[in-house]
Amino acid sequence: MNVPRISASSYSNTAPLVWSFLYGRDHGKVEIILDTAPARSAQLLDEDRVDAALVPVIAYQTIADVKLVADVCVGAKKAVRSVCLATDGRDLSDVRSVALDVSSKTSVVLTKLIFREFLGFEPIWRDAQPDIIAMLKASDAALIIGDPALKIADPLFRVFDLAQLWHGYTGLGFVFAMWMTKGDPISIEFARARDEGLEHLDEIAQNYASETGLDRDAVKTYLAENISYRPDESMMKGMQLYFKLAADHRLITTKREIEYV
């Protein structure tokens, strides 16, 4: 019997979704590949090197024949804290160039939509590694995602939460990543795994405290209150609007309708 292979990023916000596979009831039932960049999971799925992956949602529109796993996500109803634009103090209306963290394509598209659709102009885009100091030396603003975004505490920086901006402009929540698979359904209970992970937030928060630069209680608050692991109606409507706007602005070639496993 072949053991399914799955992939996910190693950021703290994915930990409740993979805890069961690493330490819980589902330990040993899958082979799991972890990487700091969410875009890496999309690449592995696209190349048929894994059976399922926790993938930035924009990949649903770019990977052929992929389907979503329902009812499990990494998203936010309002503020997410770990996907943000940082500046040297200037307002977004004064930004003329943006360094884009190459780790997640969903957040890159969201950033471009915020400028094009809601702010009404387009700055110069520059791909960059997630180093805020280097990014802001070369550009007016920096897109930072994941745990590095949680570490931005310097009072010289002005931080704009992308999920909060999206909610302010649309009134909707946002889905950043979902489990996706290609081909036949696989026998992995992702919702059950999520539920078990959420039962161990204290352990997860303790494990990630040193990596994020936050104390355990702050990490737990982030995972329990900022991140939503079950998409509600507002978040799903937000994802549909996100796909529509991405197509309108030609950031994706076609807009596929949602299809679940």
Stockholm file with secondary structure:
# STOCKHOLM 1.0

chainA/1-261         MNVPRISASSYSNTAPLVWSFLYGRDHGKVEIILDTAPARSAQLLDEDRVDAALVPVIAYQTIADVKLVADVCVGAKKAVRSVCLATDGRDLSDVRSVALDVSSKTSVVLTKLIFREFLGFEPIWRDAQPDIIAMLKASDAALIIGDPALKIADPLFRVFDLAQLWHGYTGLGFVFAMWMTKGDPISIEFARARDEGLEHLDEIAQNYASETGLDRDAVKTYLAENISYRPDESMMKGMQLYFKLAADHRLITTKREIEYV
#=GR chainA/1-261 SS CCCCEEEEECSGGGHHHHHHHHHSTTTTTSEEEEESCHHHHHHHHHTTCSSEEEEEGGGGGTSTTEEECTTCCEEESSCCSSEEEEESSCCGGGCCEEEEETTCHHHHHHHHHIIIIIICCCCEEEEECSCHHHHHHHSSEEEEESHHHHTCCCTTCEEEEHHHHHHHHHSCCEEEEEEEEESSCCCCCHHHHHHHHHTTHHHHHHHHHHHHTSCHHHHHHIIIIICBSSCCHHHHHHHHHHHHHHHHTTSSSCCCCCCBC
#=GC SS_cons         CCCCEEEEECSGGGHHHHHHHHHSTTTTTSEEEEESCHHHHHHHHHTTCSSEEEEEGGGGGTSTTEEECTTCCEEESSCCSSEEEEESSCCGGGCCEEEEETTCHHHHHHHHHIIIIIICCCCEEEEECSCHHHHHHHSSEEEEESHHHHTCCCTTCEEEEHHHHHHHHHSCCEEEEEEEEESSCCCCCHHHHHHHHHTTHHHHHHHHHHHHTSCHHHHHHIIIIICBSSCCHHHHHHHHHHHHHHHHTTSSSCCCCCCBC
//
